[in-house]
Amino acid sequence: MNYLGEASLAHFDGLKKLLAAAGVEFMLNPRLVRGLDYYNLTVFEWVTDALGAQGTVCGGGRYDGLFEQLGGKPAPGVGFAMGCERLVALMKDSGKAPAAPRPDAYLVHQGEGAAAYAFALADALRSAGHSVVLHAGGGSFKSRMKKADASGAWAALIVGEDEVRTQEISVKALRKSEAQSRVARRDLLERFAAVIQHTRT
C-alpha cells in the first residue's frame, strides 16, 4: 500500500489526480512523518506486509528548503530512495520477475597476467555489443567453470598464462558436447558472433 502525508490539501488535489490517472492506489495519512526533518509538503511511503519487518519498499517526498539550508540558492526539490533488493524479492514472490538474460560467454581467467588480459578482452567484446560475464573472485579452476556453466552462457572463454603468452583464448562450448578449441585474440574479436553461434548449434 502507498501512503501519502500531505501538509497542504491544495497541493494534494493535483497529486491525487496524477496518481488516479496512473492507476496508483494510496491512502492519505496527514500524520505521516519520514525519518529526516528537511521534508516539506508531500511525503510518501510504499509499504508491504509481504516482507516482514522490512516493509518499506520506497519512500521520499519534497524538500524545497534543503538546498538553501546547505548554503545554496533556494530551489525546489523532490527525491526518493528505493530498496532494490526488496523490490526484487517482491517481484520474485509475485512470479513477475523477468528471467535472467543468458550471456553469450563467461570469461574464466587464472594465472599470472590473466586477469588484466581477460579484463581487456571482456571490455573489447562488450564495447562491440556482446554480453560477456567476467569471473570475479577466487576459487579453483573447477569452481570457476561451475559458475560459468551456472550462468547459462553458451560458451566459456578461458584465459590462462599460456593463452596470455600466445595471445589466444580457449573456447569451451557449455551447452553441447564438443572439444575445447583455441582462437587467436584478434580472430575472436572479429568473429565473436560466429564463434558463439557455433556453440549453440
C-alpha positions as CSV (number, residue, x, y, z in Angstrom):
1,M,0.0,0.0,0.0
2,N,1.1,3.6,-0.7
3,Y,0.8,6.2,2.0
4,L,0.8,10.0,1.5
5,G,1.5,12.6,4.1
6,E,0.3,16.0,2.8
7,A,0.5,19.3,4.7
8,S,-1.4,21.2,2.2
9,L,-4.7,19.9,0.7
10,A,-4.3,22.3,-2.2
11,H,-1.1,20.6,-3.2
12,F,-2.7,17.2,-2.6
13,D,-5.6,17.8,-5.1
14,G,-3.2,17.9,-8.0
15,L,-1.2,14.9,-6.8
16,K,-4.4,12.9,-6.2
17,K,-5.4,13.5,-9.9
18,L,-2.0,12.4,-11.1
19,L,-2.0,9.2,-9.0
20,A,-5.5,8.4,-10.1
21,A,-4.6,8.8,-13.8
22,A,-1.6,6.5,-13.3
23,G,-3.8,3.9,-11.5
24,V,-1.8,4.1,-8.3
25,E,-3.8,3.1,-5.2
26,F,-3.0,5.1,-2.0
27,M,-4.2,6.1,1.4
28,L,-3.9,9.7,2.8
29,N,-2.2,9.9,6.2
30,P,-1.9,13.5,7.3
31,R,0.4,12.4,10.3
32,L,2.9,10.5,8.1
33,V,6.4,11.6,9.1
34,R,9.6,10.5,7.4
35,G,12.8,10.0,9.4
36,L,14.5,13.2,8.2
37,D,13.3,16.6,9.1
38,Y,14.0,18.5,5.9
39,Y,10.9,17.3,4.1
40,N,8.0,19.7,3.5
41,L,4.6,19.5,1.9
42,T,4.3,16.0,0.5
43,V,6.0,12.8,1.8
44,F,5.2,9.3,0.8
45,E,5.9,5.6,1.5
46,W,5.3,2.5,-0.4
47,V,5.0,-0.4,2.2
48,T,4.1,-4.0,2.0
49,D,3.3,-6.8,4.5
50,A,4.9,-9.4,2.3
51,L,8.5,-8.7,3.6
52,G,8.0,-8.9,7.3
53,A,9.6,-6.1,9.4
54,Q,11.4,-4.7,6.4
55,G,8.1,-3.5,4.8
56,T,9.1,-0.1,3.3
57,V,10.0,-0.5,-0.3
58,C,10.2,3.1,-1.4
59,G,9.9,6.5,0.4
60,G,10.6,10.1,-0.1
61,G,9.0,13.5,-0.7
62,R,9.6,17.2,-1.2
63,Y,12.4,19.2,0.4
64,D,12.1,22.6,-1.1
65,G,14.3,24.3,1.6
66,L,17.1,21.7,1.7
67,F,19.5,23.4,-0.8
68,E,19.2,26.7,0.9
69,Q,19.9,25.0,4.3
70,L,23.1,23.6,2.8
71,G,24.2,27.1,1.7
72,G,22.9,27.1,-1.9
73,K,20.4,29.2,-3.7
74,P,16.7,28.5,-2.9
75,A,15.4,25.7,-5.2
76,P,12.5,23.3,-5.0
77,G,13.5,19.6,-4.7
78,V,12.0,16.2,-4.6
79,G,13.5,12.8,-4.2
80,F,13.1,9.2,-3.0
81,A,15.0,6.1,-2.1
82,M,14.1,2.6,-3.1
83,G,15.2,-0.8,-1.7
84,C,16.2,-2.6,-4.9
85,E,16.7,-6.0,-3.1
86,R,13.2,-5.6,-1.5
87,L,11.7,-4.8,-4.9
88,V,13.4,-7.8,-6.5
89,A,12.1,-10.0,-3.6
90,L,8.5,-8.8,-4.2
91,M,8.8,-9.4,-8.0
92,K,10.0,-13.0,-7.3
93,D,7.3,-13.7,-4.8
94,S,4.7,-12.4,-7.3
95,G,6.1,-14.6,-10.1
96,K,6.6,-11.5,-12.3
97,A,10.4,-11.3,-12.1
98,P,11.9,-11.4,-15.6
99,A,14.2,-14.3,-16.4
100,A,17.9,-13.6,-16.1
101,P,19.3,-12.8,-19.5
102,R,21.6,-15.5,-20.9
103,P,25.1,-14.1,-21.5
104,D,26.9,-15.1,-24.7
105,A,30.0,-16.1,-22.8
106,Y,31.5,-16.4,-19.3
107,L,35.2,-15.4,-19.2
108,V,37.3,-17.5,-16.8
109,H,40.9,-16.5,-16.0
110,Q,43.6,-17.9,-13.9
111,G,47.4,-17.3,-13.6
112,E,49.9,-14.5,-13.9
113,G,48.8,-11.8,-16.3
114,A,45.5,-13.5,-17.0
115,A,43.2,-11.1,-15.0
116,A,44.4,-8.0,-17.0
117,Y,44.2,-9.8,-20.3
118,A,40.7,-11.1,-19.5
119,F,39.5,-7.7,-18.4
120,A,40.7,-6.0,-21.6
121,L,39.1,-8.8,-23.6
122,A,35.8,-8.5,-21.8
123,D,35.9,-4.7,-22.3
124,A,36.5,-5.1,-26.0
125,L,33.7,-7.6,-26.5
126,R,31.2,-5.5,-24.5
127,S,32.2,-2.4,-26.5
128,A,31.3,-4.4,-29.6
129,G,27.8,-5.1,-28.2
130,H,28.3,-8.6,-26.9
131,S,27.1,-9.9,-23.5
132,V,30.1,-11.3,-21.5
133,V,30.3,-12.1,-17.8
134,L,33.8,-11.7,-16.4
135,H,34.6,-14.0,-13.4
136,A,35.1,-12.1,-10.2
137,G,36.5,-13.5,-7.0
138,G,38.8,-16.5,-6.4
139,G,38.2,-20.2,-6.3
140,S,39.7,-23.2,-8.1
141,F,39.5,-23.6,-11.8
142,K,36.9,-26.2,-11.4
143,S,34.7,-24.0,-9.3
144,R,35.1,-21.2,-11.8
145,M,33.9,-23.5,-14.6
146,K,30.9,-24.5,-12.5
147,K,30.0,-20.8,-12.2
148,A,30.4,-20.4,-15.9
149,D,28.0,-23.3,-16.5
150,A,25.5,-22.0,-13.9
151,S,25.5,-18.6,-15.6
152,G,23.6,-20.0,-18.6
153,A,26.3,-18.8,-21.0
154,W,26.7,-20.5,-24.4
155,A,30.5,-20.7,-24.0
156,A,33.3,-20.3,-21.6
157,L,36.2,-18.2,-22.7
158,I,39.3,-19.4,-20.9
159,V,42.4,-17.4,-20.3
160,G,45.5,-18.8,-18.5
161,E,49.2,-18.0,-18.6
162,D,49.6,-19.9,-21.9
163,E,46.8,-18.0,-23.6
164,V,48.3,-14.7,-22.4
165,R,51.7,-15.7,-23.9
166,T,50.3,-16.8,-27.2
167,Q,47.6,-14.1,-27.4
168,E,44.9,-16.6,-27.8
169,I,41.6,-17.6,-26.0
170,S,40.4,-21.1,-25.3
171,V,36.7,-21.6,-26.2
172,K,34.7,-24.3,-24.5
173,A,31.1,-24.9,-25.5
174,L,28.9,-25.2,-22.4
175,R,25.6,-26.3,-24.0
176,K,26.8,-29.1,-26.2
177,S,29.5,-31.7,-26.2
178,E,32.4,-30.5,-28.2
179,A,36.2,-30.4,-27.9
180,Q,37.7,-27.2,-26.5
181,S,39.4,-25.1,-29.1
182,R,41.8,-22.1,-29.3
183,V,41.2,-18.9,-31.1
184,A,43.6,-16.1,-31.7
185,R,42.5,-12.9,-29.8
186,R,42.1,-10.8,-33.0
187,D,40.1,-13.6,-34.7
188,L,37.8,-13.9,-31.7
189,L,37.1,-10.2,-31.6
190,E,36.4,-10.1,-35.3
191,R,34.3,-13.4,-35.4
192,F,32.8,-13.5,-31.9
193,A,29.2,-13.7,-33.1
194,A,30.0,-16.6,-35.4
195,V,32.0,-18.4,-32.6
196,I,29.1,-18.1,-30.2
197,Q,26.6,-19.2,-32.8
198,H,28.7,-22.3,-33.4
199,T,28.5,-23.2,-29.7
200,R,24.7,-23.0,-29.9
201,T,24.1,-25.3,-32.8
